[in-house]
């Protein structure tokens, strides 16, 4: 895969020019971008994934759900349905996508919707009997037909967008200059003990604009694994198989190794659709621990219970009070 990316390097300037020109058309108003008179927050990134968008969306839901009616809207990556779909009792990871389904299962008092057209998705949400007063756009930073009132751009500590190049050799969906549209930049997946000096250095590398605020976050894992029936302390886990189908499992692997736990790791591509042959292999494992996103795709397989557990994650933001205040000030 790396070799293919290297030999495709001549395509990089072409991709760069095309995406730069597209952004220029929107910036100059030659392509239309619709604004709205109520709070819309966009969470996204410049890269192809692995920055922690879903934990950020969940953080914002927890922050705002008691303040105003909220909806999330994403395209529903790898779903088998088309058009606008609103999460309901019939929803599955196949009908709305794994990450929206994870959010739907966790937060019962918000609307979780998917639509490839964010404009149409917003229109449909506003037509509900009880329309939302705040919409969170998940992974919509490049979806410029909607002009969000607040853009939150995520970049992973281990792969800052300033150290990357565009596809196909790099991982950026658009040139680094696209970061200028962000109001808030969050450096995610940082070491828990990141120093103030390193934060300053990263801020200088990202070359922030005067209007931009920067925050740093890390992933927090609880001391327990969860199944449909019970919870187990991590220290009580037997030797297990770790199953991951996410963009970057390294933080979780490092956490489990640091705990001194013994496990084998079966690693699959991000958003992987587990096939019958995969389930047959996994069903032979004595004990499985997986991510929350993978759990929503695996938990309906009776052959994997009762020994299927997941480890939830939570986003912890440095200078939380300042971040929360900025979000609430925008929503109010």
FENPE-V793949 format. One record per residue. N is the residue number from 1. RES is the residue in one small letter. D_LAST is the distance of its C-alpha to the last C-alpha in Angstrom with 2 decimals. Layout:
n=N res=RES d_last=D_LAST
n=N res=RES d_last=D_LAST
This chain:
n=1 res=x d_last=46.82
n=2 res=x d_last=46.57
n=3 res=x d_last=49.78
n=4 res=x d_last=48.49
n=5 res=x d_last=45.39
n=6 res=x d_last=47.69
n=7 res=x d_last=50.02
n=8 res=x d_last=47.14
n=9 res=x d_last=46.13
n=10 res=x d_last=47.58
n=11 res=x d_last=44.87
n=12 res=x d_last=42.09
n=13 res=x d_last=42.44
n=14 res=x d_last=42.40
n=15 res=x d_last=39.20
n=16 res=x d_last=37.67
n=17 res=x d_last=38.64
n=18 res=x d_last=37.45
n=19 res=x d_last=33.93
n=20 res=x d_last=33.72
n=21 res=x d_last=34.89
n=22 res=x d_last=32.37
n=23 res=x d_last=29.49
n=24 res=x d_last=31.16
n=25 res=x d_last=31.28
n=26 res=x d_last=27.52
n=27 res=x d_last=26.88
n=28 res=x d_last=29.25
n=29 res=x d_last=27.91
n=30 res=x d_last=31.23
n=31 res=x d_last=29.58
n=32 res=x d_last=26.66
n=33 res=x d_last=23.15
n=34 res=x d_last=20.76
n=35 res=x d_last=17.20
n=36 res=x d_last=14.67
n=37 res=x d_last=12.19
n=38 res=x d_last=9.59
n=39 res=x d_last=8.31
n=40 res=x d_last=11.67
n=41 res=x d_last=12.56
n=42 res=x d_last=16.28
n=43 res=x d_last=18.36
n=44 res=x d_last=21.90
n=45 res=x d_last=24.86
n=46 res=x d_last=27.77
n=47 res=x d_last=30.37
n=48 res=x d_last=31.79
n=49 res=x d_last=30.32
n=50 res=x d_last=30.47
n=51 res=x d_last=27.35
n=52 res=x d_last=25.56
n=53 res=x d_last=22.97
n=54 res=x d_last=23.18
n=55 res=x d_last=22.66
n=56 res=x d_last=19.50
n=57 res=x d_last=18.21
n=58 res=x d_last=19.25
n=59 res=x d_last=17.53
n=60 res=x d_last=14.12
n=61 res=x d_last=15.04
n=62 res=x d_last=16.02
n=63 res=x d_last=12.89
n=64 res=x d_last=10.53
n=65 res=x d_last=13.19
n=66 res=x d_last=12.99
n=67 res=x d_last=9.29
n=68 res=x d_last=9.51
n=69 res=x d_last=12.65
n=70 res=x d_last=13.27
n=71 res=x d_last=16.10
n=72 res=x d_last=17.92
n=73 res=x d_last=20.14
n=74 res=x d_last=23.10
n=75 res=x d_last=26.60
n=76 res=x d_last=28.28
n=77 res=x d_last=30.78
n=78 res=x d_last=34.39
n=79 res=x d_last=33.77
n=80 res=x d_last=36.70
n=81 res=x d_last=34.76
n=82 res=x d_last=33.63
n=83 res=x d_last=30.86
n=84 res=x d_last=27.86
n=85 res=x d_last=28.14
n=86 res=x d_last=25.82
n=87 res=x d_last=26.54
n=88 res=x d_last=28.59
n=89 res=x d_last=31.51
n=90 res=x d_last=33.73
n=91 res=x d_last=31.61
n=92 res=x d_last=33.34
n=93 res=x d_last=32.93
n=94 res=x d_last=35.23
n=95 res=x d_last=33.20
n=96 res=x d_last=29.70
n=97 res=x d_last=30.53
n=98 res=x d_last=30.80
n=99 res=x d_last=27.37
n=100 res=x d_last=25.44
n=101 res=x d_last=28.03
n=102 res=x d_last=27.44
n=103 res=x d_last=23.73
n=104 res=x d_last=24.75
n=105 res=x d_last=27.28
n=106 res=x d_last=25.03
n=107 res=x d_last=21.89
n=108 res=x d_last=23.08
n=109 res=x d_last=20.03
n=110 res=x d_last=18.32
n=111 res=x d_last=19.79
n=112 res=x d_last=21.64
n=113 res=x d_last=22.99
n=114 res=x d_last=25.22
n=115 res=x d_last=26.36
n=116 res=x d_last=28.15
n=117 res=x d_last=26.45
n=118 res=x d_last=22.69
n=119 res=x d_last=22.53
n=120 res=x d_last=24.59
n=121 res=x d_last=22.71
n=122 res=x d_last=19.42
n=123 res=x d_last=21.52
n=124 res=x d_last=23.05
n=125 res=x d_last=19.90
n=126 res=x d_last=18.56
n=127 res=x d_last=22.01
n=128 res=x d_last=21.85
n=129 res=x d_last=22.29
n=130 res=x d_last=18.97
n=131 res=x d_last=16.93
n=132 res=x d_last=14.01
n=133 res=x d_last=10.43
n=134 res=x d_last=10.03
n=135 res=x d_last=13.27
n=136 res=x d_last=14.71
n=137 res=x d_last=17.70
n=138 res=x d_last=20.44
n=139 res=x d_last=23.07
n=140 res=x d_last=22.13
n=141 res=x d_last=22.31
n=142 res=x d_last=25.52
n=143 res=x d_last=24.47
n=144 res=x d_last=23.74
n=145 res=x d_last=24.04
n=146 res=x d_last=20.28
n=147 res=x d_last=18.18
n=148 res=x d_last=15.11
n=149 res=x d_last=12.13
n=150 res=x d_last=12.46
n=151 res=x d_last=15.98
n=152 res=x d_last=17.05
n=153 res=x d_last=20.84
n=154 res=x d_last=23.02
n=155 res=x d_last=26.55
n=156 res=x d_last=29.04
n=157 res=x d_last=30.72
n=158 res=x d_last=34.14
n=159 res=x d_last=33.68
n=160 res=x d_last=31.40
n=161 res=x d_last=30.93
n=162 res=x d_last=32.66
n=163 res=x d_last=35.76
n=164 res=x d_last=35.94
n=165 res=x d_last=37.10
n=166 res=x d_last=36.45
n=167 res=x d_last=38.11
n=168 res=x d_last=40.77
n=169 res=x d_last=42.05
n=170 res=x d_last=38.71
n=171 res=x d_last=35.55
n=172 res=x d_last=33.09
n=173 res=x d_last=31.96
n=174 res=x d_last=31.52
n=175 res=x d_last=32.52
n=176 res=x d_last=30.87
n=177 res=x d_last=29.66
n=178 res=x d_last=27.03
n=179 res=x d_last=25.08
n=180 res=x d_last=24.15
n=181 res=x d_last=21.48
n=182 res=x d_last=19.47
n=183 res=x d_last=16.52
n=184 res=x d_last=17.08
n=185 res=x d_last=20.57
n=186 res=x d_last=21.40
n=187 res=x d_last=25.11
n=188 res=x d_last=25.79
n=189 res=x d_last=28.86
n=190 res=x d_last=29.78
n=191 res=x d_last=32.47
n=192 res=x d_last=31.16
n=193 res=x d_last=32.89
n=194 res=x d_last=31.95
n=195 res=x d_last=32.78
n=196 res=x d_last=30.81
n=197 res=x d_last=33.59
n=198 res=x d_last=33.11
n=199 res=x d_last=29.35
n=200 res=x d_last=30.20
n=201 res=x d_last=32.88
n=202 res=x d_last=30.65
n=203 res=x d_last=28.05
n=204 res=x d_last=30.99
n=205 res=x d_last=32.29
n=206 res=x d_last=29.07
n=207 res=x d_last=29.21
n=208 res=x d_last=25.50
n=209 res=x d_last=24.26
n=210 res=x d_last=22.85
n=211 res=x d_last=19.26
n=212 res=x d_last=19.42
n=213 res=x d_last=18.61
n=214 res=x d_last=20.97
n=215 res=x d_last=20.92
n=216 res=x d_last=23.78
n=217 res=x d_last=24.09
n=218 res=x d_last=27.00
n=219 res=x d_last=27.98
n=220 res=x d_last=28.82
n=221 res=x d_last=31.47
n=222 res=x d_last=32.32
n=223 res=x d_last=35.91
n=224 res=x d_last=36.49
n=225 res=x d_last=37.14
n=226 res=x d_last=36.12
n=227 res=x d_last=37.96
n=228 res=x d_last=37.72
n=229 res=x d_last=40.13
n=230 res=x d_last=39.57
n=231 res=x d_last=38.29
n=232 res=x d_last=40.60
n=233 res=x d_last=40.36
n=234 res=x d_last=40.79
n=235 res=x d_last=43.86
n=236 res=x d_last=45.41
n=237 res=x d_last=45.12
n=238 res=x d_last=48.49
n=239 res=x d_last=49.22
n=240 res=x d_last=46.96
n=241 res=x d_last=46.04
n=242 res=x d_last=42.66
n=243 res=x d_last=41.46
n=244 res=x d_last=38.71
n=245 res=x d_last=37.56
n=246 res=x d_last=34.66
n=247 res=x d_last=34.40
n=248 res=x d_last=35.21
n=249 res=x d_last=36.60
n=250 res=x d_last=37.79
n=251 res=x d_last=35.18
n=252 res=x d_last=36.04
n=253 res=x d_last=39.76
n=254 res=x d_last=39.68
n=255 res=x d_last=37.92
n=256 res=x d_last=40.54
n=257 res=x d_last=43.38
n=258 res=x d_last=42.21
n=259 res=x d_last=42.45
n=260 res=x d_last=46.05
n=261 res=x d_last=45.69
n=262 res=x d_last=48.27
n=263 res=x d_last=47.21
n=264 res=x d_last=47.97
n=265 res=x d_last=45.24
n=266 res=x d_last=45.19
n=267 res=x d_last=42.78
n=268 res=x d_last=41.73
n=269 res=x d_last=39.69
n=270 res=x d_last=35.92
n=271 res=x d_last=35.01
n=272 res=x d_last=38.69
n=273 res=x d_last=39.98
n=274 res=x d_last=42.50
n=275 res=x d_last=45.77
n=276 res=x d_last=48.43
n=277 res=x d_last=50.53
n=278 res=x d_last=47.68
n=279 res=x d_last=47.14
n=280 res=x d_last=50.89
n=281 res=x d_last=50.94
n=282 res=x d_last=47.99
n=283 res=x d_last=49.54
n=284 res=x d_last=52.46
n=285 res=x d_last=50.34
n=286 res=x d_last=50.59
n=287 res=x d_last=47.01
n=288 res=x d_last=43.96
n=289 res=x d_last=40.70
n=290 res=x d_last=38.05
n=291 res=x d_last=34.43
n=292 res=x d_last=31.77
n=293 res=x d_last=31.48
n=294 res=x d_last=35.27
n=295 res=x d_last=35.49
n=296 res=x d_last=33.71
n=297 res=x d_last=36.45
n=298 res=x d_last=39.31
n=299 res=x d_last=38.70
n=300 res=x d_last=40.08
n=301 res=x d_last=43.48
n=302 res=x d_last=45.60
n=303 res=x d_last=48.05
n=304 res=x d_last=45.59
n=305 res=x d_last=44.92
n=306 res=x d_last=45.16
n=307 res=x d_last=45.17
n=308 res=x d_last=41.93
n=309 res=x d_last=39.14
n=310 res=x d_last=35.94
n=311 res=x d_last=34.14
n=312 res=x d_last=30.34
n=313 res=x d_last=28.28
n=314 res=x d_last=25.04
n=315 res=x d_last=23.11
n=316 res=x d_last=23.09
n=317 res=x d_last=21.07
n=318 res=x d_last=22.52
n=319 res=x d_last=20.31
n=320 res=x d_last=17.98
n=321 res=x d_last=16.04
n=322 res=x d_last=15.30
n=323 res=x d_last=14.39
n=324 res=x d_last=12.05
n=325 res=x d_last=10.33
n=326 res=x d_last=10.09
n=327 res=x d_last=8.70
n=328 res=x d_last=5.96
n=329 res=x d_last=5.26
n=330 res=x d_last=5.52
n=331 res=x d_last=3.80
n=332 res=x d_last=0.00
